Amino acid sequence: MNVSCSLALVLAAIPTLGSDSKAPPLVLEPNKYSFTLGLPKNWDFSFDQARKHGATLVFFPEGGGFDQSTTIVYVTDLCRANCAGTLTKVIDATLTNAKHNSPKLNVAILDPLKTAEGGEAQVRVLTGESDPRQAKEAPAFIEHNETVILVVLTTKDATNWDTDYKALREIISGHKFFTCNSPGLAKPCR
């Protein structure tokens, strides 16, 4: 994907917004793919704060930040080539690693969340982390041929879990994925 393709993806990915709405974030992986995610009302996002912590993107309630907010949602990718059919392995490896760091970790499987383009995010809920900054987490895994995108809701205080999980659903429901081969691009990229 070249720069002109990335710009075409921007035009195709971002829905028409009202004057008081913020544009949702668009992640560009040059020469690979692009994707967007939903932006919940009263939430914000940052690429810079995410990069400082080894992630691609972070969401947080307005006025907060990666280090300031009780609850955040961070995004990264777990597979970077030939990822079709690897979802189960990626989920198992992620959970095995988490259990290695927190042997008393409890894992629950939730119903998948739907994406804007009709795909699904496989969701797990983790409790019992040894790190108090992770009182409760919901990693959501979205498989594409080119990557597996990991979107993680994590909170220090599960008191507002239902509200926080609603934000995760909104983030996932706005997910669209684009390559140069995607139909309906505003401008062809090849």
N, C-alpha and C positions, 0 to 999 in steps of 0.2 A: 504494500500500500504506500503510495507516495503522498506528498503533501496535498496535492489537488484532490486525491481520494479522501484524505482526512477531512478536508473542508466540505466535500460533498456529503460525507457521513454526518458532519455536524448539521448541515441543512436538513438531512433526511431524519436525523435522530431526535431533534428537539421539537416537541409539539408546540402549537401556537399557545402562547401564554398571555394572560391578562397583564395589564400594566403594573399591577402590584405583585406579580409573581416573579420568583427568581427562576432562571433557567436551571434545569437539572444538570448535574455534572456529566461530562463526556470524557471517558478515558480513552486515550489514543495510544495504541501500541504500534508505532511506525512499522510499515511493511508487514504487518500481521493482521490486526483487527482493531475494532473500536467497539465500545459499548457505553450505554447510558443506564442510569438507575433513577428511580423516582426520588423526589425530595419532599419529605413530609412537611406539612405546615408547621411553622415555628421551629424548624431545624435548619442547620447550616452545614457546610462541608468544607474541607480543606485538603488540598493535595500536599501542600508544604508540611503541615503538621504530620500527615500520614508518613511522608518520606522520612522524617526525622525518627520515626519508630519502625521503619522497615515495611510499611504497608503502602498500598497504592493510593488509597483514598480513605478519609475518615468523615463520618457524619456525627453531629452532636447537637443537642438543643441550643437554640440561639443564645448567644451570650456566653457560651461555654467553649470548650476546646478539648483536645485529646487528653491533656493532663488535668484540666479543671472539672470536667463533667463527671457526674456519678455514672452516667450511662453513655456509651458511645457505640457506633456501628463502624467497623473497619472492613476494608475490602482489599483482597490480594488475589493472586492466582496461584494454583498449586500444580498445574500441569502446563507445559509450554509447547508441546508438539505432539501430534498424533494422540489426542486425548479421547477420541471416541471410544466408548466401551470401558473406560478406566474409572468411572465414577465410584463403583463399589470399592475398588482398590484404594482410591484416594481417600474416601471416607474412612475405611478401615485403618489406613496408615495414620491419618490425622488423629483418630480416636485412640489408637495404640500409643502414639506419642504423648497424648494428653494424659492417658492413664499411667504411663511411665513416670510422668512428673507429679501426678496426684493419684496414688493407688486407690483411694477411697472415692474416686470419681463415679458418679451415677450418670447414666446416659439413658435418655428417653427419646423415642422416635415420634415425631409429630407428623401430621398430614403435610404433604408437599404444598408449597406456596406457588401460585401461578405467576408467570411473567407476562409482560405486555404482549409478547409474540406467541403466547400459548405454551411455552415451555414450563418446566417445573424446577423448583429449588427443593432439594431434599434437606429436611431440617432435623437437627438433633438438639436436645436441651441437655446441658451439662450442669450438674450441681455437685458440690463436695470438693471443689478445687482447693488445693492447699494454699493458693494465693488469695488473700481476702479481696483483692481488686477484681476478682472474678467470682463473685458470689453466685452468679447464675449467667450462663451463656447459651446462645442459640446460634451455632454455626449452620449456615445454609449453603449448600453446594449446588452450583449451576454448571452442568456439563455442556460443552460445545466441542466440535471436532478439534478446534485449535487450542482450547484451554479448559480448565475447570476453575470457575470463579468462586472464591470463598467470600461470603458476606457474613460477618460475625457480629451479633448483638452481644454486648458484654456489659454487666452492671456490677457495681459494688454494693448496691442496695436493691433487693428484689421487691421492695414494697410497691413500686409502680410498674411491675412486670407487664401487666396487661396493656398499659399505655405504651410502654417501651416496645413490646412485641407488635403492637399496631403500627408503630413507626417502621419496624423491620418489614412488615407486610407491604407497606407503602413503597419502601425502597425497592423491594423485590418486584412488586407489581409494575414498576416503571422500567424494568430491565428490557433493553433491546440490544441485540448483538449484530454487528456489521462487519463484513469483509468486502473486498472488491467484487465478489461474486454474489452479493446480496441483491435480491430483486428490489426495485423501487427506489434506488438511490436517486437523489436529486440531480446528480451529475455523475456519469460513468467515470471510473478512476483508471481505466486502462486505455 
